[in-house]
Structure formats: C-alpha cells, structure tokens
Amino acid sequence: MTAQLLVTASRILPRPSTPLEDGAVLVEGDRILAAGLRAEVAPRAAPGAERLDFPGATLLPGLFNAHVHLAFDATREMLPNFLASDGEALRAGAKDRLGQLLRSGVTTVRDLGDRDALGARVRAELEAEGTAAPRLLTAGSPLTVLKGHCHFFGGEVADDDAIRAMIDANAAAGADVIKVMASGGQITEGGADMWESQFDVRALRVIVEHAARHGLPVAAHAHGADAIEASVEAGVRTIEHCTWMTGPQRQDRREDVAKRMAAEGIAACSTSSRNWRMLAERMGEELAKTVYGRLSWLEELGVPLLAGTDAGLPGSVFDDPVGALELYEWLGFGRRRILEIATEDSAAGVGVGDVTGRLAPGLSADVLVVDGDPLADLSALRNVRLVLARGLVVSGVSG
C-alpha cells in the first residue's frame, strides 16, 4: 500500500469559509484521503503512517498564481536577458523560478507566454525526475499580430490560416490554454499601445472556436476597454489585466460587459504583483484607487477573480504571493475572500476546480501549512512551514 502521511495543526481551512479548530489532513500518494477535525481524521491513519504536527499553525490548500512568465527573470533587464538566453538556460531559469513559487506556498501555476514550448518541456523534465513542483498549466507562444505585443515569443499570425496553425502547434506541444494578445502592451517597442486592440471580434472568434476543437480555453491579454469587450463577445475564458483603458490614465468601465462576464463565468486576473505599493505611491492615492478599484467593482458585479502576478516582469518576483494579495486587503476585501480568490476561485477559473483548490477527499494533495492564522493576519502566509505538491513534501521551507 502507498505510504500515508498525517498532517495535523491547530486549525484547518478545508475551504476559507469553513475554518475548523484542531485539524488534520490524511494523504496517501498524491491524493487527500480525509481532511477536517483531527479527532475524526487521525483515527483513519494506518499504524505506519508518517505523522507531522504543527502546533499554532494553519492547514490550507496550496495557493495559485494564474499568470506568470517563467521565461523572464523579474529584473530590469528581463527582456534582453530572455532574448540572449538559449534553451538550456531558459529551462534552468524556469525550474528555479518554479522552485521559488513552490517554496512560497504556490502549488498551481499558469504560465501565459513563452517560446518553443518552454513550460511544457520543463513540466515533462520535472515529471520524469519525480521532483516536487507546482502543477504547471502552460500556454506556449501567445498569438499576436505581426510585430505585435510579445512577438518575440514566436506567436505572430497574419491571417486565419496562421491563427489555426499556431493553435495546432501549441496544442501539439502540450498547451493547456491558448493565449491571445487582444491588445497591446508596455514591453514591446513599436507595437500597439496598451489600450489599442490587435484583433477584432471576428478574429478572436476564430481563435476561440479553433482552440475549442482542441478542448482548450482562451486567455485574452486585454488592457483596452475595446479589447475586453471584443474578447468577451468572442467567448474567451479569462481576461488578463482587465484594466479598461482608453488612453493614458483613462478608463472606461463598461458595466454591461462586466455583467456579461459575471453571467458567463469569464474571470478577470488582476496581474498585480507586490509592485502595487510602489506604483500606488507614484500614482497618488486617488488615481491608484481608480486603477486598482476596478477589482472591487468587478467583485461587486460578481465577476470571478483570479490570483495572478505577471511574475517575471521587472520587480514582479516569484516568491512573494502575499505581497500581491495584500492589494485586495488595501482595497477592503476581507481575508476570507482573499483566500478564496487565491485558492478555490482561481482553481475554478483556470479549469481545475475538480482537481485542487480545496482540502477534500479525492482531490490532489496540494497542501500548505503556515504558522499563525491567515484569517486573522494575512501575513501569516509568509510563515511557510510545510508544502505538499501532489503529495510530495517540498524541501527548502522553514518547517
């Protein structure tokens, strides 16, 4: 029989909305056998089960980062460093960054842009090695127009045939999601501005429909209000950034579009890292509340929210998920709600809600143990004692 592991702690959050005192999780292989009160779970453990106890700590599901770029190193020189790196260097860097994510409590990662199927290759290598790693969902090369945003990832498409061929290639290479640059961005010189659209509704529909033939959802990079509206009309699964821009420091929040997102379950990913504090100081509180306040507005309208940081961009580090989540607290979100976004809501939004995101029998053993109580103080998430990734104990954490 596969060895069992019984983890006990002062409290458990099977879901953030259902905290229990004196909790336990029983793991066998890569699955959770039981989760709940210690008095009910512990007797189910086999006599030879390994037992780990964490007094004063909290058991909860592993965290999500639904928007990263493992090909980037988060330095100011991230783009020239990427362009100068060969495949071996990129794979080594991506593995290191996945390790940083994992040791900080992130057990599921969605990479939304690389070249030459970097994410899928790294995933295969880690699986072959049997190394503990986050669950990695990957997009491969994002679709963009000729010389468009992030064209250096190799996803340029000029017409419908090229769109279909690129989706076919990404799917064949192991992509879990198709990424499209529906609007411009800030790291591509000479391309469209952030608020300018790169694809119209018709082209976006071609992308969504062809991706569906492979059983793949579409994630749309969309800063511009027009790009967001077109992406929603086309039926994408997630909107990345979702800033509703119409120009420099200008927004046009379209309530009818956001209500449609809510009705159709189209999620929005803020892509805000711990850099939000620095940016808020530069913008001033009034403008910052407008820019980041879109998240509160989306929440009020019922739009699903995803936890994602755009890790890899300058200053968007891989090992501080809490710094990013603190933005929601600054906006007035309750800690329970923040933890829901970081776990079960993100799981549902990226299509793995029946696999992970909660501590429940039959789900993947993606478990985080932290000192303290994150429902009382969000910074407790920084005090990582134990991480399990699909049942494997992660080395290099403080516990």
N, C-alpha and C positions, 0 to 999 in steps of 0.2 A: 504494500500500500504506500502511496505517496506520503511523505512526511508531512505532519501537521505543524502549524505554528499558532500559538495562542498569544495574542497581544492584549494586555489589559492596561487600563488607565483610569484616572479619576472621573473622566467624563467621556462621552462619545456623542458624535453628531452623525448618526446614520444619514440624516439629511439636516441641513442647518435649522429647519423648522421643528425638528424633533430631538432636542438635546436630552440626554439621559445621564444621570449621575452613576458613577461606578460601572464603567462599560468594558466591553471586550469584543474582539474580532477573532474568529477562528478561520484560519486559512489552510487550505490543502492544495498543493500545487499552485496553479495560477488563479484559483477561484476562492471566493468567500463562501465558507460553509454556513456561518452564522455570524450575526452582528447584533448587539443590543446590550442588555444588562449582564454584568459579569455573572451574577447568580444563575442566570439561565443559560449562558453560553459556555462558561468554563466546564460544567459537568459533561459537555458533549465532546471535549477534547480527549483524544486517545491517551492512554497512560504514558506513552513515549513521546508525546508532543513536546516540541520546544516551547518554552514559556518566557515571555518578556513582559515585565511590569514597569509602568511609568507613573509613579505617584505624582500628583499635581499636574498631570498632563492631559491633553485632549486628543482623542482619536477622531479623524475626519477623512473624507475622501481626498485623494490627491487633487491638486489644483490643475487648472487648464491655462495654457497660453495659446490662443486660437489664431495668432498672427505673428509669425516670426520669419526671419530670413537667416537661415543658418550659414549661408554663403558670405555674410557680412560680419565684420569683427567689432562693430559698435564704436570704432574710433573715428576721428575726423577724416582720416584717410581711407575709410572703409571702401569706397568705390575704386580708387586706384589700386588698393591692396587686392581687391577682388579681381580686377582686370589683369593684374600681374601674376596671379596665382595659377598654378597648374592643377590638374585634377587631384593629384595626391595631396597637395597642400590644402585644397578645399575640403577634402574628405577628413583630413586630420583636424582641421579647424571646426568643422561641423560636429564631429564626435566630441570634441572638447566642450563646445557650447551646449550640446545636449546634456553633457555631464553637469554643467553649471545649472541648467534648468532643473534637472532631476534632484540635485542636492539641495535646491531651494524649495523643494516640495511640489514641483510641477511634474505630473505623470502623464499628461497628454499634450501634445504639441502639434500645431498645424503650421507647416511651412508653406508660405504663399508666394514663392518665387525663387527659382534657382536656375542653373543651366546644366545641360547634359544629365538630367535626372539625378542630380546630386543627392537629394533627400532619399529617393528610392534606393540608390546604391548604398548609402550609409546604413539605411534600415536593414538591407539584406546582409551587410557585413556584420552588423551587431547581432542580428538573429543567428547567424552562422557561428559567431563566437560564443553565444549564450550569455552575453553581457547584459546586465541590468540597464535598461534605457527607457525613456518615455515612449509611450505609444506615439508613433510619428505618422501623421497624415500629411501628404505632400501633393503639391500642385504641378511641379515641374516648371517648364518655361511658360510664363504668363503670355496670353495673347495681347499683342499691341499692334498699332499701325506702323507703317514703315518709318523708321527713325523716331518712333513714339516712345512714351514713357517706359523705361526699363527695357529698351530694345536690346541691350547688351546681354540679356538672358537668353536671347536666341528665339524669341517667340513672335517675330514680325510676320504679319499676314497682310496680303494686299487685296484679296478677294475671297469669295465664299469657298472656292475650292481649297485655297490655302488655309482658311479657317478650319475646314473639316480635316485636312491633312495634319494640321498641328494638333488638333484634339485627338486624332487617331494615334499620333506618335506619343503624346503624353500618356494616353490610356495604356498603350502597349508597354510603356516604360514603367508602369506601376502607379500612375497618379490616382489619388483618391478624390480629387476635386479639380475642376478646371478654373483657372484664374483668368480674368479679363481686365485689362486696364481701360475701364469705361471712360475715365477722364485722365487728364494729365497729372503730373506730379512734380515735386520740387527737386529731385535729384538727377533729372535728365536734362542736360543743357540742350537748348534748341528745340525742345519738344513743346507740346501743348501746355498751357498754364494749368494749374491745379483745378480751376473751375471750368475749364474748357473740355467739351466732350470729344472723345476719339472715335466712338462707334455710335451709330444711330440705332433706333429701336429695331429696325429690320435686321441689321447685322447681329445685334445682341440676341434676337430670337433664333437666328441660325445657330449661334453658339450654344444657347440653352437646349435647343432641340437636338443638336448633334451630340452634345455631352450626354443627354438623356439616353441616347442609343447605347451608350457605354455604361449606363447606370450611374453616371456621375453628376453631382450637383455643380453649380457655378457660383463662384465668389467674385463679386464685382468691386474692384478698386474704384471708388466714386466719391470724389470731393465735391464736384459741382452739383448743384440742385438739378440741373437738366439731366446730368448723367445718372443721378439717383433715380429720378422719375423714369427715365428710359429703361434702366436696369430692372426696376420693379415691374414695369409694363411687360418686359420680356420674360419675367419669371425666374430671376436668379434666386439662389438660396440665402446668400448673405451679402450685405453691403459693408464693405470695409472703409473705414474712416467716417463716412456718412456726415460730412461737415456742412452740407447745404450751401456751398459757396457760390457766389455770383460775381465775385471780384475780390480784390484785396480788402480784407477785413469786412467783407459784406456777406450776409447770409440771407437765404430765402427759405425759411422752414415751411414746407408745403404740407399742411395738415392732412389734406386728402390723400396724399401719397403715403404719409406716415401711417394713417389709419388703414390703408390698404396693406402696408407691411404687417401691421398687427393682425389683421384679419387673415392674411395668408401665411403667417408664421415666418416671414422674412426677417432674419435677425440683423442687427447692427453691431459691428465691432468697433469700439472706440479707438483702438490702436494707440492709446496713450500710455507712455512709459512713465517712470518716475520723473522724467524731464518736465512733467506738467507743472511742478512747483516753480522751476526756473522760468518757464515760458509764461506762467501766470504773473510772476513778478515783472517780467519785461512788458507784458501787455497792460498791466494795471488791472485791478480787481474788476472794474466794470466790464471791460472787454473780455476778460477771462471768464466771467460769469456768463457772458453771451456765448462765447465759443464753446465752453465745456457744458454750459447749461442745456445744450441740445440733448444731452444724455438724460437729464431729469425730465425734459419734455417728452422724449421718446418713451421713457418709463411710464409717465402719466398716461400716454396714449396706448400703452400695452404692447409696444414693440419689444420683442425678445432682444436681450443684450448679451453680448459675448465678451469675455475677458481676453484681451489681446494687447500686445505692447509694441508691435513693429520692431521687436528686438533685432539688433544688428545695425540699425541706423545709428548715426553719431549720438553717443550718450544713452542710447536705448539698450541697456545692459541685459544680460540673460539671467542674472542671479538675484533680481530684486522684484519678485512679483508683488510684494506687499507695497512697495513704493508706488506702483501703478494703481493698486486697489484703493489706496488712500485718497485718490482723486474722488472716488464715489462718496467717501466719508465727508470730504470737504464740501461736496455738493448737497449733503444732507441725507444720503442713503443710510438706512440702518445697517448695522453689522450683519444681521441675519441675511438681509437681502444681498449684501455684497458677497457673502459666502455662497449664496445660491448662484449668483452670476458666475462666480469663479469655479463652480463645480457642476451641479446638475443642469443648470440652464445652458452653460457652454457645451456640455455633453449633448444635450438635445439639439442645440443649434447646429452642431457640426455633424450630427447624424450618428452619434454613438451612445445615445441615452439608454439603450437597452444593453450596453456593454459595461459602462463605467459611469462615474459621476456621483454615485451613492454607495453607501455601505449596506449591501443587501445580499442574501444568499443567491448564489449563481452568477453574480457579477464578478468582473475582474478584480483581483486583489491589488488594487491601486489605493494604498493607504498612507496617510500622513499622521505622524504623532508630533505634537508641539507642546512645549512647556507653557502652562498658563491656559487661559480661556479666550479664544479669539472672539467669542460673542461679547465678552466684557472689554477686551482691548485687542484691536486688530493686529497690533504689532506683535502679539504672541505668535503669529505665523512666522516670524523671523527666527523663533527659537526651535529650530527643527531638531528633533531627537531621533526620529526613525522615518525612513521612506521605504515603502514596498512598491515595486513596479511589476505588476503581473505576478506577484508572489515572491519576487526576488528581493532580498534585502540589499539596499543600496549602501555601499561603503562610502566613507568620507564625510558623513554627517556627524554632528556633535554627540549623538547618543551612542 
